[in-house]
Amino acid sequence: MLRPTDAFNEAKKAFYSGGVIAFPTETFYGLSVDPFNPKAIERLFSLKGRAETNPVSVIIADKGMLSRVAVDIPATANKLIDRFWPGPLTIVLNAHPDIPPPLIANTGKIGVRVPGSEIARKLSEFLSSPITATSANPSGKKPPVKANEVLAYFNGGIDVLIDGGSLPGRLGSTVVDLTVGKVRIIREGEIPSAEVEMALHG
């Protein structure tokens, strides 16, 4: 278990060798692997016991990374990005061809956000890469808010654990799909649907 100031170099070694990193977000602890590495993705799904039909979203350090994971980005995305990023809004866009299909359950779509957590943003920035953003729990279990809860779930299963202390829990991110020609709210989380509508039409 490593403090953020000590952990990034170890995380980089693990990330680029197909390893799994546990890290704090603004809500829960998450699990990160290289989203362009099929073997790392396979390991992530196996570790969580996650169904192959359940896609995994990604975190990016800033808007400048968006073109590495998504294509055909509509103007509505920019409105939402300007209003809510960094923050708990996941935007579903058409996936870049470089994204391995297993990560996105062969949907051709990818969820992406710039998180409110400074540690999560800096991790992506330090790695010079988007990172996966799935909660650090076996599928069906409660997402962890403390580092020792992550260890209890995955003892020996992760390569680096960045200890961000006790996290607030709260709701997950609101998820908005922009690939269907109109805005479709898939999941209402921290950001109410009304705020999303206001950002688009207010």
Rosetta blueprint (number, residue, H / E / L):
1 M L
2 L E
3 R L
4 P H
5 T H
6 D H
7 A H
8 F H
9 N H
10 E H
11 A H
12 K H
13 K H
14 A H
15 F H
16 Y L
17 S L
18 G L
19 G L
20 V L
21 I E
22 A E
23 F E
24 P E
25 T L
26 E L
27 T L
28 F L
29 Y E
30 G E
31 L E
32 S E
33 V L
34 D L
35 P L
36 F L
37 N L
38 P H
39 K H
40 A H
41 I H
42 E H
43 R H
44 L H
45 F H
46 S H
47 L H
48 K H
49 G L
50 R L
51 A L
52 E L
53 T L
54 N L
55 P L
56 V L
57 S L
58 V E
59 I E
60 I L
61 A L
62 D L
63 K H
64 G H
65 M H
66 L H
67 S H
68 R H
69 V L
70 A E
71 V E
72 D L
73 I L
74 P L
75 A H
76 T H
77 A H
78 N H
79 K H
80 L H
81 I H
82 D H
83 R H
84 F H
85 W L
86 P L
87 G L
88 P L
89 L E
90 T E
91 I E
92 V E
93 L E
94 N E
95 A E
96 H L
97 P L
98 D L
99 I L
100 P L
101 P H
102 P H
103 L H
104 I H
105 A L
106 N L
107 T L
108 G L
109 K E
110 I E
111 G E
112 V E
113 R E
114 V L
115 P L
116 G L
117 S L
118 E H
119 I H
120 A H
121 R H
122 K H
123 L H
124 S H
125 E H
126 F H
127 L H
128 S L
129 S L
130 P L
131 I E
132 T E
133 A L
134 T E
135 S E
136 A L
137 N L
138 P L
139 S L
140 G L
141 K L
142 K L
143 P L
144 P L
145 V L
146 K L
147 A H
148 N H
149 E H
150 V H
151 L H
152 A H
153 Y H
154 F L
155 N L
156 G L
157 G L
158 I L
159 D L
160 V E
161 L E
162 I E
163 D L
164 G L
165 G L
166 S L
167 L L
168 P L
169 G L
170 R L
171 L L
172 G L
173 S L
174 T E
175 V E
176 V E
177 D E
178 L L
179 T L
180 V L
181 G L
182 K L
183 V L
184 R E
185 I E
186 I E
187 R E
188 E L
189 G L
190 E L
191 I L
192 P L
193 S H
194 A H
195 E H
196 V H
197 E H
198 M H
199 A H
200 L H
201 H H
202 G L
